Amino acid sequence: QVQLVESGGGSVQAGGSLRLSCAASFSQYEEDKIYCLTWFRQAPEKEREGVATIYSVGGNTYYADAVKGRFTISRDTTKSTLFLQMNNLRSDDTGTYYCGYSRGWCYTLLKANKIDSWGQGTQVSVSS
C-alpha cells in the first residue's frame, strides 16, 4: 500500500501563495506501475473535491476549473514527491488538502471514489 504524507499548509492572506508537498512511499512494484496522483480539498460541511491530477505516464495534468491558471501540480524527478503550487489564493480555497493515489490510468481530473490511498491532509486557510 502506498503511504502519503502531506505538508506545507498554513495561513495566508488573499492573493498570497503556498506550496504543498506530498511525500509518497512506493514499493518498487508500485513505482513501476501506471498510476495517478491527485490533490483534493475539503471545506467544512462540503464534499471532498478534486483540484488537480497528474498521470505517471507522460506527466499529463488535469485541473478543476476553479483553480486553472492559479494552481500547478507537479512531481520531482524521482517521482516520490508530489507538489501543488498555489498562487493568487482566495478565501474559497480554504480547506483541508489531501493527496490521493490511484492505480491505473487517468485522462481526466479524478474523483474521490477513484482513490486507493489517502494522505492525512494539511490545512490551508486564506483570509480576505
VOVEX-852251 format. One record per residue: residue number from 1; x, y, z of N, C-alpha, C in turn; residue in three letters. Coordinates in steps of 0.001 Angstrom, whole numbers, plus 500000, padded with zeros to 6 digits. Atoms other than C-alpha are relative to their C-alpha. Example, Ala and Ser with C-alpha at 12.3 -4.5 7.8 and 13.67 -1.06 7.14 Angstrom:
1  500890  498810  500000  512300  495500  507800  500900  501200  500000  Ala
2  499180  498810  499940  513670  498940  507140  499230  501090  500730  Ser
***
This chain:
1  500844  498813  500000  500000  500000  500000  500881  501239  500000  Gln
2  499249  498754  500083  501241  503471  499111  499682  500868  501213  Val
3  500157  499084  498873  501810  505782  502088  500213  501419  499503  Gln
4  499940  498614  500457  501212  509509  501548  500007  500926  501214  Leu
5  499916  499043  498894  502197  512383  503854  500071  501412  499427  Val
6  500049  498625  500487  501194  515966  503072  500673  500955  500982  Glu
7  499435  498931  499176  502896  519113  504339  499906  501302  499219  Ser
8  499934  498719  500674  503129  522812  503566  498794  500894  500177  Gly
9  501168  499163  499776  499731  524058  504649  500307  501150  500938  Gly
10  499806  498867  499115  499297  527282  506572  498922  501038  499787  Gly
11  500944  498894  500114  497506  530603  506825  500630  501124  499196  Ser
12  499517  498905  500841  497888  533308  504187  498869  500967  499735  Val
13  501008  499037  500418  496111  536415  503057  499646  499761  498540  Gln
14  500437  500122  501391  494148  536500  499833  501030  500655  499085  Ala
15  498981  499539  500931  496456  536941  496874  501364  499387  500233  Gly
16  498726  500611  499667  499258  535050  498573  500183  498638  499349  Gly
17  499653  501293  500598  500901  531741  497677  500401  499004  501072  Ser
18  499527  501110  499186  501566  528368  499260  500424  498876  499076  Leu
19  499599  501181  500746  503310  525238  498071  499827  498784  500895  Arg
20  500243  501234  499276  502009  521912  499290  500879  498883  499456  Leu
21  499225  501172  500399  504060  518721  499243  499306  498744  500482  Ser
22  500534  501303  499609  503050  515081  499393  501094  498976  499748  Cys
23  498958  501015  500112  505744  512509  500098  499346  498637  499854  Ala
24  500607  501303  500285  504823  509145  498602  501018  498886  500202  Ala
25  499141  501157  499781  506316  505864  499750  499496  498856  499145  Ser
26  500377  501070  500908  506132  503429  496874  500876  498793  500239  Phe
27  499168  501178  500133  507274  499878  496847  500524  499995  498565  Ser
28  499476  500034  501356  509386  499089  493785  498943  499471  499033  Gln
29  501078  500541  500833  506439  497099  492434  499034  501087  499602  Tyr
30  500988  498961  500269  504078  500062  492754  500592  501101  499131  Glu
31  499422  498881  500725  506517  502628  491364  500150  499696  498522  Glu
32  499844  500377  501405  506930  500688  488140  498675  499932  499276  Asp
33  501317  500147  500606  503207  500616  487527  499434  501344  499559  Lys
34  500719  498800  500410  500867  503089  485906  499137  500463  501171  Ile
35  500801  499483  498896  499238  505372  488465  499737  501485  499801  Tyr
36  500329  498574  500017  497772  508823  489062  500062  500534  501424  Cys
37  499982  499308  498714  498262  511298  491899  499119  501233  499892  Leu
38  500982  498918  500040  495572  513822  492732  500006  500781  501306  Thr
39  500262  499152  498834  495202  516762  495086  498494  500231  500090  Trp
40  501388  499715  499693  491807  517122  496710  499959  501062  501096  Phe
41  500205  499118  498860  490390  519668  499114  498578  499807  500513  Arg
42  501306  500129  499382  487535  519663  501530  499790  501161  500961  Gln
43  500378  498901  499124  485940  522737  503082  498994  499479  501025  Ala
44  500948  500454  498977  483853  522445  506248  498602  499828  499426  Pro
45  501369  500320  500405  480476  520811  505582  499832  499889  498490  Glu
46  500071  500200  501449  481324  520293  501904  500655  498682  499633  Lys
47  499406  501249  500466  482243  517235  499888  501448  500217  499561  Glu
48  498621  499944  500477  485839  516441  499035  499977  500121  498477  Arg
49  500000  499752  501436  486568  517774  495555  501413  499928  499430  Glu
50  498709  500066  500652  489369  517129  493120  500478  501373  499573  Gly
51  499383  498723  500366  491759  520004  492474  500879  499831  498772  Val
52  499088  500229  501120  494427  518591  490154  500494  498563  500026  Ala
53  499515  501374  500172  495570  515200  488824  501208  500009  499085  Thr
54  498865  500194  500887  498902  514146  487317  500141  498509  499724  Ile
55  499935  501374  500463  499370  510951  485318  501476  499568  499953  Tyr
56  498607  500446  499938  502528  508856  485804  500605  499817  498612  Ser
57  499518  500191  501364  502779  508239  482051  499929  501328  499271  Val
58  499966  498747  500737  503888  511417  480320  499797  501245  500836  Gly
59  500177  498845  499124  503056  513652  483270  498851  500909  499623  Gly
60  501161  499165  500344  499763  514876  481796  499291  500469  501261  Asn
61  500662  499411  498838  497882  517159  484172  498581  500444  499670  Thr
62  501403  499640  500147  494209  517952  484716  499600  500814  501222  Tyr
63  500334  499070  498930  492691  520761  486780  498502  500254  500089  Tyr
64  501354  499489  499829  489407  521850  488250  499939  501414  499436  Ala
65  500148  498669  500601  488056  524970  486534  500312  501107  501000  Asp
66  499840  498951  498989  488194  526901  489812  501457  500357  500268  Ala
67  498587  499750  499669  491989  526616  490035  500877  500158  498764  Val
68  499202  499870  501227  493099  526738  486393  500636  501384  499913  Lys
69  499280  498742  500106  495740  529390  485882  500567  500499  501316  Gly
70  499497  499574  498694  496406  529692  489627  500805  498896  500689  Arg
71  499338  501139  499358  497478  526192  490773  500763  499193  498961  Phe
72  499215  500874  500863  500145  523928  489325  500377  498733  500759  Thr
73  499607  501289  499425  500575  520224  490099  501264  499531  499294  Ile
74  498752  500484  500592  503996  518684  489579  500581  498901  500874  Ser
75  499273  501016  499241  506328  515875  490689  501491  500307  499918  Arg
76  498553  499844  500124  510012  515860  491467  500552  498905  499092  Asp
77  499445  500912  501000  512402  513948  489197  500041  498566  500478  Thr
78  500008  501373  499493  512493  510935  491451  498585  499448  500079  Thr
79  501410  500373  500008  508690  510870  491277  499500  499532  501352  Lys
80  500453  500443  498693  508463  510311  495006  499316  501100  500783  Ser
81  500669  498900  499329  507125  513758  495933  499109  500750  499025  Thr
82  500980  499265  500777  504044  515487  494624  499891  501405  500570  Leu
83  500117  498618  499569  503638  519260  494750  498712  500627  499480  Phe
84  501075  499148  500486  500826  521773  494453  500395  501443  500306  Leu
85  499695  498581  499862  501905  525348  493848  498711  500777  499856  Gln
86  501267  499271  499983  499009  527625  494746  500302  501493  500047  Met
87  499780  498556  500091  499151  531265  493656  498670  500736  499977  Asn
88  501200  499162  500023  496682  534129  493921  498855  499337  500771  Asn
89  500982  500721  499195  494854  532321  496708  498814  500887  500355  Leu
90  501256  499317  499663  491261  533245  497502  499416  499357  501252  Arg
91  500592  500520  498760  489141  532752  500602  499286  498673  499757  Ser
92  500700  501260  500276  487192  529974  498889  500957  498846  499690  Asp
93  499020  501089  500088  490432  527976  498561  500255  499377  501372  Asp
94  499819  500505  498638  490299  527425  502322  499453  498593  500139  Thr
95  500441  501368  499757  490061  523801  503395  501160  499109  500374  Gly
96  498968  500991  499781  491948  520646  504180  500358  499380  498655  Thr
97  499526  500515  501277  494065  519489  501255  500601  498612  500203  Tyr
98  499561  501389  499932  494693  515794  500664  500621  499590  498681  Tyr
99  499544  500624  501238  496754  513876  498170  499491  498566  499975  Cys
100  500557  501326  500193  495449  510630  496754  500718  499262  498894  Gly
101  499332  500879  500966  496952  507710  494850  498969  499063  499381  Tyr
102  500912  500897  500713  495101  505707  492194  500803  499110  499077  Ser
103  499362  500909  500955  496309  502617  490388  499304  500140  498649  Arg
104  500598  499987  501330  495809  502602  486641  500123  501349  499319  Gly
105  499875  498806  500825  495359  505261  484002  498981  501052  500398  Trp
106  500959  498923  499795  493625  508634  484137  500150  500993  498863  Cys
107  499991  499014  501078  492661  511002  481357  499140  501201  500338  Tyr
108  500776  498869  499533  490733  513494  483461  500265  500193  501482  Thr
109  499899  499782  498559  490594  515002  486949  499221  498902  500717  Leu
110  500641  501124  499336  489823  512119  489282  499078  500444  501133  Leu
111  500900  499783  498877  487007  511941  491801  500423  499145  501187  Lys
112  499562  500649  498765  487338  510778  495384  499750  498496  500003  Ala
113  500303  501430  499989  485748  507394  494705  500974  499177  499163  Asn
114  498997  500700  500806  488664  506534  492387  501325  499846  500745  Lys
115  498737  499971  499263  491333  506889  495091  500202  498716  500793  Ile
116  499661  501222  499283  493089  503831  496517  500698  500268  501331  Asp
117  499297  499659  498751  495243  505534  499169  499931  501501  500218  Ser
118  500101  498588  499637  494890  508857  501014  501098  500379  500992  Trp
119  499191  499433  498943  497192  511091  502992  499105  500507  501120  Gly
120  500761  499571  498831  496167  512587  506320  499479  501425  499864  Gln
121  500477  498651  500253  495663  516110  504960  500855  501077  500639  Gly
122  499332  498822  499467  497125  519557  505537  499059  501189  499833  Thr
123  500992  498938  499967  495132  522670  506412  500513  501257  499299  Gln
124  499715  498732  500673  495060  525771  504217  498893  500988  500378  Val
125  500959  498964  499633  493407  528960  505478  500370  501291  499290  Ser
126  499767  498769  500744  493057  532028  503287  499046  501066  500536  Val
127  500822  498918  499442  491845  535257  504861  499914  501141  499000  Ser
128  500217  498907  500966  490373  538098  502848  500248  501347  500661  Ser
***
